[in-house]
Amino acid sequence: MTAGHLPGGEEATGTMTNPMFVFDEKMAELVLGYCRDRLALDPVPLDFGGYATPFRDVLDGLIGPEGNDPAHVLDLFSERLATGVISSDSPRFVSFIPAAPTKASLLFDMVVSCSSLHATSWLEAAGAVSAENQALRVLADLAGLPAGAGGCFVAGGSAANLSALMVARDTASHRGHGAARPKVACSEEAHSSVGKALRVLGIEEYVVPSVDHRLTGEALEAALAADPEGAADVVAVVATAGTTNAGIVDDLKGVAEVARRRKLWFHVDGAYGGGALFASSVRPLFDGIEQADSLVIDPHKWLFAPYDCAALLYRQPALAKAVHTQDAAYLDIIHESIPGSDDVPSDDSGGAEEPWNPSDYAYHLSRRARGLPLWFSLAVYGTNAYREAVETVLDTARAAAAAVEAAPHLELVRQPTLSIVLFRRQGWARADYDAWSARALADQIAFVTPTAWEDEPAARLALLNPETTIDVVHEILDTMA
């Protein structure tokens, strides 16, 4: 063990005179005490986010040539700034896509930070990368990807989609595509980050009409067959395993069959819905995901990890490595044989015992070991606990839909596929939903924001936290009476 990685480690030589690099026991106790109190909150309060008082008077003059008492700065944060951040781990946060990190993952995120773990390459961080790869293997096995699958953790689904689609573009010629300006097929329900990634990459979006908001293999084949000239430039297809607005899972099996037949890269965006792979009650919805060439699952969503953490997996990691490896004289060392590793296999299988550079599998270079909190939590609690938590959320979503159907003034837009419940209050316009949302937050009932469905306003419950009970849902629904 090296000094600095464990409590009690001694400095090798020299004396630090700059106070920024001297251990301050009082400050450590202050910060750890705050973290301890925050972790113990039950339930976690919502607070107010952008609805809070402006912070200019709080922050003016705080940072200057001289420093401040740590206790003063921490008090300012906890009493004024933190209350202006809506807690996405509150069971009453049911907007957008919430987060509900486990206590173990939050604690280990502190370990990652205070250890200053840098997990760019195997040379620098073999232990951390090995553990991250074990967590990635759990997800790959859930999806049914082959033993050789692997990848890395990136900051979020947007970064993962961009990285995967870059590989799809740059390997198109290997699949017999020679388009000067390639296209990627997707439906209008694809996440907004997909369209943004395509614009960054200079790829044209080839929109396939969905069937009841779902991309199907039949619709994809019909669109391509009806447009031979345009279809010739399509090099990949994106299917969604849990759309953000409604939680719908595309026809993964049908799309995969078309992709295989036409030699298209098959990318599955399961950033939100991929966590449901743990749940046997909905697992058949994901049939075909095992054929993905690339797959995204965000553990900071439905796998109870802290922000920011997205898992990016490739069926054949060597293809991604050929695209993403960065060449520079100072980086040659991380791509050369590591001293003492002559007996280690190097078949790019993603195994935890072989050299593996996370920087080779996405557009990033420097990165923190963001997959370790998930790894620690999985190891501490076991996969059965995750399965139970995901099923609990699905049960709550079904009960919420039933509660909406039972209320005479409410209308269920559609039965939930996963854990998002869309419904309407009869007679309400968008202004009514906006006012209702603001009141619910002001009263600390819930952070619940409206959406639109088929060009009409609607209410939306995004249920991801196992602590969001049906009683909380009834409280929310009662505010619409």
C-alpha positions as CSV (number, residue, x, y, z in Angstrom):
1,M,0.0,0.0,0.0
2,T,1.3,3.5,-0.8
3,A,1.2,6.5,1.5
4,G,-1.8,8.7,1.1
5,H,-4.1,5.9,0.0
6,L,-4.9,4.7,3.5
7,P,-5.5,6.6,6.8
8,G,-2.3,6.8,8.7
9,G,0.0,6.7,5.7
10,E,3.2,8.8,6.2
11,E,4.6,11.2,3.8
12,A,7.8,10.0,2.2
13,T,9.9,13.2,2.4
14,G,9.6,16.9,2.7
15,T,7.3,19.3,4.5
16,M,4.3,21.0,2.9
17,T,4.0,24.7,3.9
18,N,1.1,25.6,1.7
19,P,-2.0,25.1,3.9
20,M,-4.0,23.8,0.9
21,F,-2.0,20.6,1.1
22,V,-1.9,20.1,4.9
23,F,-4.4,17.9,6.5
24,D,-6.8,20.0,8.7
25,E,-8.4,17.7,11.2
26,K,-11.0,20.3,12.2
27,M,-12.1,20.9,8.6
28,A,-12.2,17.1,8.0
29,E,-14.5,16.7,11.0
30,L,-16.7,19.5,9.8
31,V,-17.1,18.1,6.3
32,L,-17.5,14.5,7.4
33,G,-20.0,15.6,10.0
34,Y,-22.0,17.3,7.4
35,C,-21.8,14.2,5.2
36,R,-22.9,12.0,8.1
37,D,-25.9,14.1,8.8
38,R,-26.9,14.3,5.1
39,L,-26.6,10.5,4.8
40,A,-28.8,10.0,7.9
41,L,-31.7,12.2,6.6
42,D,-34.9,10.2,6.5
43,P,-36.7,11.2,4.5
44,V,-34.5,13.4,2.3
45,P,-36.2,16.8,2.0
46,L,-36.9,18.3,-1.4
47,D,-35.8,21.9,-1.0
48,F,-36.4,24.5,-3.7
49,G,-33.8,24.7,-6.5
50,G,-34.3,27.6,-8.8
51,Y,-37.4,28.8,-6.9
52,A,-35.2,29.8,-4.0
53,T,-34.0,33.2,-3.1
54,P,-31.3,34.7,-5.4
55,F,-27.8,33.9,-4.1
56,R,-25.8,37.0,-5.2
57,D,-25.9,38.5,-1.8
58,V,-24.7,35.2,-0.3
59,L,-21.8,34.8,-2.6
60,D,-20.6,38.4,-3.2
61,G,-17.1,38.9,-1.9
62,L,-16.7,35.3,-0.6
63,I,-13.8,34.5,-2.9
64,G,-10.9,36.9,-2.7
65,P,-7.2,37.1,-2.0
66,E,-7.6,35.8,1.5
67,G,-9.4,32.7,2.6
68,N,-12.3,32.1,5.0
69,D,-13.0,30.0,8.1
70,P,-14.1,26.6,6.8
71,A,-16.9,26.5,9.3
72,H,-18.3,29.8,7.9
73,V,-18.2,28.6,4.3
74,L,-19.8,25.2,5.2
75,D,-22.5,27.0,7.1
76,L,-23.2,29.2,4.1
77,F,-23.4,26.2,1.9
78,S,-25.6,24.1,4.2
79,E,-28.0,26.9,5.2
80,R,-28.3,28.9,2.0
81,L,-26.9,27.1,-1.0
82,A,-27.9,23.5,-0.4
83,T,-31.5,24.5,0.3
84,G,-31.5,26.0,-3.3
85,V,-30.8,22.6,-4.8
86,I,-33.7,20.2,-5.3
87,S,-32.7,16.8,-3.9
88,S,-33.0,14.3,-6.7
89,D,-32.7,11.5,-4.1
90,S,-35.8,12.6,-2.3
91,P,-38.7,10.1,-2.6
92,R,-40.8,13.1,-3.6
93,F,-38.6,13.9,-6.6
94,V,-40.7,12.4,-9.5
95,S,-39.7,14.7,-12.4
96,F,-37.3,14.2,-15.3
97,I,-35.4,11.0,-14.3
98,P,-34.6,11.0,-10.5
99,A,-31.7,9.4,-8.8
100,A,-31.7,7.3,-5.7
101,P,-28.1,6.3,-4.8
102,T,-27.6,3.7,-2.2
103,K,-25.9,4.6,1.1
104,A,-22.9,2.4,0.2
105,S,-22.5,4.0,-3.2
106,L,-22.6,7.5,-1.7
107,L,-20.0,6.6,1.0
108,F,-17.7,5.0,-1.6
109,D,-18.0,8.1,-3.8
110,M,-16.3,9.9,-0.9
111,V,-13.5,7.3,-1.0
112,V,-13.0,7.8,-4.7
113,S,-12.8,11.6,-4.2
114,C,-10.6,11.7,-1.2
115,S,-8.2,9.1,-2.7
116,S,-8.0,11.3,-5.9
117,L,-8.4,8.2,-8.0
118,H,-7.6,8.7,-11.6
119,A,-8.7,5.8,-13.8
120,T,-7.6,6.7,-17.3
121,S,-5.3,3.8,-17.9
122,W,-4.4,0.4,-16.6
123,L,-0.8,1.6,-15.9
124,E,-2.1,4.2,-13.5
125,A,-5.1,2.5,-11.9
126,A,-5.2,-1.2,-12.6
127,G,-7.0,-2.0,-9.3
128,A,-9.8,0.6,-9.9
129,V,-10.2,-0.4,-13.6
130,S,-10.4,-4.1,-12.6
131,A,-13.2,-3.4,-10.2
132,E,-15.0,-1.2,-12.7
133,N,-14.8,-4.0,-15.3
134,Q,-16.4,-6.4,-12.8
135,A,-19.4,-4.0,-12.5
136,L,-19.5,-3.7,-16.3
137,R,-19.6,-7.5,-16.6
138,V,-22.6,-7.7,-14.3
139,L,-24.5,-5.3,-16.7
140,A,-23.2,-7.2,-19.8
141,D,-24.4,-10.5,-18.3
142,L,-27.8,-9.0,-17.6
143,A,-28.1,-7.9,-21.2
144,G,-26.9,-11.3,-22.5
145,L,-23.9,-9.8,-24.2
146,P,-21.0,-12.3,-25.0
147,A,-18.0,-12.9,-22.8
148,G,-15.9,-10.6,-24.9
149,A,-18.0,-7.6,-24.3
150,G,-16.6,-4.6,-22.5
151,G,-16.3,-0.9,-22.3
152,C,-16.0,1.8,-19.7
153,F,-17.9,4.3,-17.6
154,V,-18.5,7.8,-18.9
155,A,-20.2,10.9,-17.5
156,G,-23.7,10.2,-18.8
157,G,-25.9,8.9,-21.5
158,S,-25.1,11.9,-23.8
159,A,-21.4,11.1,-23.7
160,A,-22.1,7.4,-24.1
161,N,-24.3,7.9,-27.2
162,L,-21.8,10.2,-28.8
163,S,-18.9,7.7,-28.2
164,A,-20.9,4.7,-29.5
165,L,-22.2,6.4,-32.6
166,M,-18.7,7.6,-33.4
167,V,-17.6,4.0,-33.5
168,A,-20.7,3.1,-35.6
169,R,-19.7,5.8,-38.1
170,D,-16.0,5.0,-38.3
171,T,-16.4,1.3,-38.7
172,A,-19.1,1.5,-41.3
173,S,-16.7,0.5,-44.1
174,H,-16.0,-2.8,-42.3
175,R,-19.6,-3.7,-42.7
176,G,-19.6,-2.8,-46.4
177,H,-21.0,0.7,-46.2
178,G,-19.2,3.5,-48.2
179,A,-21.5,6.4,-47.7
180,A,-19.9,9.8,-48.1
181,R,-22.4,11.3,-45.7
182,P,-23.7,8.5,-43.5
183,K,-27.1,8.3,-41.9
184,V,-28.3,6.8,-38.7
185,A,-31.9,5.5,-38.4
186,C,-33.9,6.2,-35.2
187,S,-37.5,7.2,-34.3
188,E,-38.7,10.6,-33.2
189,E,-38.9,9.1,-29.7
190,A,-35.1,8.8,-29.5
191,H,-33.4,10.8,-26.7
192,S,-32.4,14.3,-27.6
193,S,-28.8,13.4,-27.0
194,V,-28.9,11.1,-30.0
195,G,-29.8,13.9,-32.4
196,K,-27.2,16.1,-30.8
197,A,-24.5,13.4,-31.1
198,L,-25.3,13.0,-34.8
199,R,-25.0,16.7,-35.4
200,V,-21.6,16.7,-33.7
201,L,-20.5,13.7,-35.8
202,G,-21.8,15.2,-39.1
203,I,-24.2,12.3,-39.5
204,E,-27.7,12.8,-40.9
205,E,-30.7,11.6,-38.8
206,Y,-32.9,9.1,-40.7
207,V,-36.2,9.3,-38.9
208,V,-38.3,6.2,-39.1
209,P,-42.0,6.6,-38.2
210,S,-42.9,4.9,-35.0
211,V,-45.8,2.6,-34.3
212,D,-47.6,3.9,-31.2
213,H,-44.4,5.7,-30.2
214,R,-42.4,2.6,-30.6
215,L,-39.7,1.8,-33.2
216,T,-40.4,-1.6,-34.7
217,G,-38.4,-3.9,-36.9
218,E,-41.3,-4.0,-39.4
219,A,-41.4,-0.2,-39.6
220,L,-37.7,0.1,-40.0
221,E,-37.6,-2.4,-42.8
222,A,-40.5,-0.8,-44.6
223,A,-38.9,2.7,-44.4
224,L,-35.6,1.4,-45.8
225,A,-37.2,-0.7,-48.5
226,A,-39.4,2.2,-49.7
227,D,-36.3,4.5,-50.0
228,P,-33.5,2.5,-51.6
229,E,-31.4,5.5,-52.4
230,G,-31.6,7.0,-48.9
231,A,-31.3,3.6,-47.2
232,A,-28.0,3.0,-48.9
233,D,-26.4,5.6,-46.7
234,V,-27.8,4.3,-43.4
235,V,-25.0,2.7,-41.4
236,A,-26.6,2.2,-38.0
237,V,-29.8,2.2,-36.1
238,V,-30.6,3.4,-32.6
239,A,-33.3,1.7,-30.5
240,T,-34.4,2.9,-27.1
241,A,-34.9,0.6,-24.1
242,G,-37.1,2.9,-22.1
243,T,-38.0,6.3,-23.7
244,T,-37.5,9.2,-21.3
245,N,-40.9,10.7,-21.6
246,A,-43.0,7.6,-21.4
247,G,-40.7,4.6,-20.6
248,I,-41.5,2.7,-23.8
249,V,-39.2,-0.1,-24.9
250,D,-38.7,-0.4,-28.7
251,D,-39.0,-3.6,-30.6
252,L,-35.4,-4.6,-29.9
253,K,-35.7,-8.0,-31.3
254,G,-37.2,-6.9,-34.6
255,V,-34.9,-4.0,-35.0
256,A,-31.9,-6.3,-34.3
257,E,-33.0,-8.6,-37.0
258,V,-33.2,-5.8,-39.6
259,A,-29.8,-4.5,-38.4
260,R,-28.2,-7.9,-38.8
261,R,-29.7,-8.5,-42.2
262,R,-28.6,-5.0,-43.5
263,K,-25.3,-5.0,-41.7
264,L,-26.2,-1.9,-39.6
265,W,-24.6,-1.1,-36.3
266,F,-27.2,-1.8,-33.7
267,H,-27.0,0.7,-30.8
268,V,-29.4,0.4,-27.8
269,D,-29.9,3.5,-25.6
270,G,-31.0,2.0,-22.3
271,A,-29.8,4.9,-20.2
272,Y,-33.0,5.0,-18.2
273,G,-34.7,1.7,-18.8
274,G,-31.7,-0.6,-18.7
275,G,-31.9,-0.9,-15.0
276,A,-35.1,-2.9,-15.5
277,L,-33.0,-5.8,-16.9
278,F,-32.8,-6.8,-13.2
279,A,-36.6,-7.3,-13.1
280,S,-38.0,-10.7,-14.3
281,S,-41.5,-9.2,-14.6
282,V,-40.4,-7.0,-17.5
283,R,-37.3,-8.8,-18.8
284,P,-39.1,-10.2,-22.0
285,L,-39.6,-6.6,-23.1
286,F,-35.8,-6.4,-23.7
287,D,-35.5,-9.5,-25.9
288,G,-33.0,-8.7,-28.6
289,I,-30.8,-6.4,-26.5
290,E,-28.3,-9.2,-26.4
291,Q,-27.6,-8.5,-30.1
292,A,-26.6,-4.9,-29.5
293,D,-23.3,-3.7,-31.0
294,S,-23.3,-1.0,-28.3
295,L,-25.4,-0.5,-25.2
296,V,-25.8,2.4,-22.8
297,I,-27.1,2.0,-19.2
298,D,-26.9,4.9,-16.7
299,P,-26.3,3.5,-13.2
300,H,-27.0,7.0,-11.8
301,K,-30.6,6.5,-12.9
302,W,-32.2,3.2,-12.1
303,L,-29.2,1.4,-10.7
304,F,-28.9,3.6,-7.6
305,A,-25.4,5.1,-8.1
306,P,-24.4,8.7,-7.6
307,Y,-24.0,11.2,-10.4
308,D,-22.3,11.0,-12.8
309,C,-22.1,7.5,-14.1
310,A,-23.1,5.9,-17.4
311,A,-22.0,2.4,-18.5
312,L,-21.0,2.1,-22.2
313,L,-20.7,-1.5,-23.4
314,Y,-19.5,-2.8,-26.8
315,R,-20.1,-6.2,-28.2
316,Q,-16.6,-6.1,-29.8
317,P,-14.5,-3.6,-27.8
318,A,-11.6,-3.9,-30.2
319,L,-13.6,-1.9,-32.8
320,A,-14.1,0.9,-30.3
321,K,-10.5,0.8,-29.2
322,A,-9.4,1.2,-32.8
323,V,-11.6,4.4,-33.1
324,H,-11.0,6.0,-29.7
325,T,-7.4,5.3,-28.7
326,Q,-5.6,8.6,-28.6
327,D,-2.1,8.8,-30.0
328,A,0.5,11.1,-28.5
329,A,4.2,10.6,-27.5
330,Y,3.4,11.0,-23.8
331,L,0.6,8.4,-24.1
332,D,2.7,5.7,-25.8
333,I,3.6,4.2,-22.4
334,I,0.0,3.3,-21.5
335,H,-0.4,1.4,-24.8
336,E,2.9,-0.5,-24.5
337,S,3.4,-3.8,-22.7
338,I,3.3,-3.1,-19.0
339,P,6.4,-4.3,-17.1
340,G,5.7,-7.6,-15.4
341,S,2.6,-8.3,-17.5
342,D,4.1,-10.6,-20.1
343,D,2.0,-13.5,-18.9
344,V,-1.3,-11.5,-18.9
345,P,-3.6,-12.3,-21.8
346,S,-4.4,-9.3,-24.0
347,D,-7.4,-10.4,-26.1
348,D,-9.5,-7.4,-25.4
349,S,-12.1,-9.5,-23.6
350,G,-12.6,-6.9,-20.9
351,G,-11.6,-9.3,-18.2
352,A,-10.6,-7.8,-14.9
353,E,-7.1,-9.3,-15.0
354,E,-5.8,-8.0,-18.3
355,P,-4.5,-4.5,-19.2
356,W,-7.5,-2.4,-20.1
357,N,-7.5,1.4,-20.7
358,P,-10.9,3.0,-20.2
359,S,-9.6,6.0,-22.3
360,D,-9.6,3.7,-25.3
361,Y,-13.4,3.1,-25.3
362,A,-14.9,6.7,-25.4
363,Y,-13.9,10.1,-26.6
364,H,-12.6,11.0,-23.2
365,L,-9.1,10.8,-21.8
366,S,-8.8,11.9,-18.2
367,R,-11.5,10.4,-16.1
368,R,-12.3,9.7,-12.4
369,A,-13.2,6.1,-11.4
370,R,-16.9,6.8,-11.5
371,G,-17.8,3.2,-11.7
372,L,-16.4,2.3,-8.3
373,P,-19.4,3.5,-6.2
374,L,-21.6,1.1,-8.2
375,W,-19.1,-1.7,-7.9
376,F,-18.9,-1.2,-4.1
377,S,-22.7,-1.1,-3.7
378,L,-23.1,-4.3,-5.9
379,A,-20.5,-6.1,-3.8
380,V,-22.0,-5.0,-0.5
381,Y,-25.7,-5.6,-1.2
382,G,-25.7,-8.2,-3.9
383,T,-27.7,-8.3,-7.1
384,N,-30.8,-9.7,-5.4
385,A,-31.2,-6.5,-3.5
386,Y,-31.1,-4.6,-6.8
387,R,-33.6,-6.9,-8.3
388,E,-36.0,-6.3,-5.3
389,A,-35.5,-2.6,-5.5
390,V,-36.3,-2.4,-9.2
391,E,-39.4,-4.7,-8.8
392,T,-40.6,-2.5,-6.0
393,V,-40.5,0.6,-8.3
394,L,-42.4,-1.3,-11.0
395,D,-45.1,-2.4,-8.5
396,T,-45.5,1.3,-7.4
397,A,-45.8,2.4,-11.0
398,R,-48.6,-0.1,-11.6
399,A,-50.4,0.9,-8.4
400,A,-50.1,4.6,-9.3
401,A,-51.7,3.9,-12.7
402,A,-54.5,2.1,-11.0
403,A,-55.0,5.0,-8.6
404,V,-55.2,7.4,-11.6
405,E,-57.8,5.2,-13.2
406,A,-59.8,5.1,-10.0
407,A,-60.0,8.9,-9.8
408,P,-63.0,10.3,-11.8
409,H,-61.2,13.6,-12.5
410,L,-58.0,12.0,-13.8
411,E,-57.3,10.2,-17.1
412,L,-54.5,7.7,-17.6
413,V,-52.8,8.4,-20.9
414,R,-51.4,4.9,-21.3
415,Q,-50.5,2.0,-19.1
416,P,-46.9,2.3,-17.9
417,T,-44.4,0.0,-19.7
418,L,-41.8,0.6,-17.0
419,S,-41.9,3.2,-14.2
420,I,-43.2,6.4,-15.9
421,V,-46.9,7.2,-15.4
422,L,-48.5,9.7,-17.8
423,F,-51.9,11.1,-17.0
424,R,-54.2,14.1,-17.4
425,R,-56.4,16.2,-15.1
426,Q,-59.7,16.7,-17.0
427,G,-60.2,20.4,-18.0
428,W,-56.7,21.6,-17.4
429,A,-54.6,23.6,-19.8
430,R,-50.8,23.9,-19.7
431,A,-51.0,26.9,-17.3
432,D,-53.0,24.8,-14.8
433,Y,-50.3,22.1,-14.8
434,D,-47.5,24.7,-14.4
435,A,-49.3,26.3,-11.4
436,W,-50.0,22.9,-9.9
437,S,-46.3,22.0,-10.2
438,A,-45.2,25.2,-8.5
439,R,-47.6,24.7,-5.7
440,A,-46.6,21.1,-5.1
441,L,-42.9,22.2,-4.7
442,A,-43.7,25.2,-2.6
443,D,-45.7,22.9,-0.2
444,Q,-42.9,20.3,-0.4
445,I,-45.4,17.7,-1.5
446,A,-43.4,16.8,-4.6
447,F,-41.2,18.0,-7.4
448,V,-43.4,17.0,-10.3
449,T,-43.2,18.8,-13.6
450,P,-45.7,18.5,-16.5
451,T,-44.9,17.3,-20.0
452,A,-46.6,17.0,-23.4
453,W,-48.0,13.9,-25.0
454,E,-49.3,14.0,-28.5
455,D,-49.2,17.8,-28.4
456,E,-51.4,18.0,-25.3
457,P,-50.2,18.8,-21.8
458,A,-50.0,16.0,-19.3
459,A,-48.7,15.2,-15.9
460,R,-45.8,12.8,-15.5
461,L,-44.6,10.7,-12.6
462,A,-41.1,9.4,-13.0
463,L,-40.8,6.7,-10.4
464,L,-37.3,5.4,-9.7
465,N,-36.8,5.6,-5.9
466,P,-37.9,2.5,-4.1
467,E,-38.8,4.8,-1.1
468,T,-41.4,6.6,-3.2
469,T,-44.4,4.7,-1.9
470,I,-47.9,4.6,-3.2
471,D,-48.9,6.9,-0.2
472,V,-46.6,9.6,-1.6
473,V,-48.3,9.1,-5.0
474,H,-51.7,9.5,-3.4
475,E,-50.6,12.7,-1.8
476,I,-49.6,14.0,-5.2
477,L,-52.8,13.0,-6.8
478,D,-54.8,14.6,-4.0
479,T,-53.4,18.0,-4.9
480,M,-55.2,17.7,-8.3
481,A,-58.6,17.3,-6.8
